[in-house]
Amino acid sequence: MRSTIKDVAKLAGVSPSTVTRVIQNSSAISQKTKDIVRQAMVELKYHPNLNARSLVSSYTQVVGLVLPEDSDIFYQNPFFPQALRGISQAAADHNYAIQISTGQNEQQRLEAISQMVDGKRVDGLIFLYSMPDDPLVELAVERQFPFLILGKAISPFISLVDNDNIRASYEATSYFIDKGYKNIAFMAGNKELVVSQDRYEGYKNALTSHHLPINESKVSFSNGFLLEENSYKVMRKLTKQAIDAIVTTDAMVAEGALSYLKEHQLDFPIITFDSVKPKIDVEAYVDINALELGRESFNTLLQIISDSKDKKQVCYRHVIPHAIRKLK
């Protein structure tokens, strides 16, 4: 026979109304009680009726994930599956579902977000990218809708979960400088993304602090769907410069660079950014811990949603630690 809220309450040693508030993820219930009730739900294989719950509580138990405009990059870049995995794990812990929003252009993406927000189809949004003057973010701000950015927000009033990308890139560049390299190239993806700008800033800061010149001819950004192919072409230009090491902002950029180097029997040490051990031949990588970024993003959004219901306005800014992992 199917378990009921009363069965869960009896096993957990609480009242049925407490079980209901746990299902609604009420901030009035302690985390300890929530854990006990959720464990009882698992043991009894109790699955709440999401539709009925949303009518009673005004919660949909769904969060929206907003992908970058070039969503093909989302499916190629190993960072995003790891971050999505972390979000999914945390969402499952709280009986939440995930709805992904995308579009072929800005207008389609705006319409998709408007339907989510105005139609109250989700309780909150996680933006899986960060760009200056983003109209999608501006829409969420104007509607006072719960959201956060998995990345760096330009406004000090927007909640975020991110790495310290400036510091991480500084350390990545310094890693090569400390090994005696003086002509270090920098390769990044989309220049419009804040993460690319921050990692470039860290690269320049490292050169400056070690009294090395900043040479723009040794810096390049690649855009578009064929990121590896573009990086391959960029590498052709960079090798005409006097370089002895390369900092790349992600594994896709590094793979394009390595493809060119291998084909032309060239060998430069490369450090890149990733959240798992790269399968490509790089000397080291900056572990940005995308799994934890995803988990923390969901948990923080849940708090923002709860704050919103309680008419609170709190700006959360969580920085997830990074680490340099040597492979050679």
ABEGO torsion letter per residue (X at the ends): XBBBAAAAAAAAGBBAAAAAAAAAGBAABBAAAAAAAAAAAAAAGBBBBAAAAAAAAGBAGBBBBBBBABAAAAAABAAAAAAAAAAAAAAAAAGBBBBBBBEABAAAAAAAAAAAAAAGABABBBBABBBBGBAAAAAAAAAGBBBBBBEBBABAABBBBBBBAAAAAAAAAAAAAAAGBABBBBBBBBAABAAAAAAAAAAAAAAAAAGBBBBAAABBBBBEABAAAAAAAAAAAAAABBBABBBBABAAAAAAAAAAAAAAGBBBBBBBBBABBBABBBABBBBAGAAAAAAAAAAAAAAAAAAAAAGBBBBBBBBBBBBBBBAX
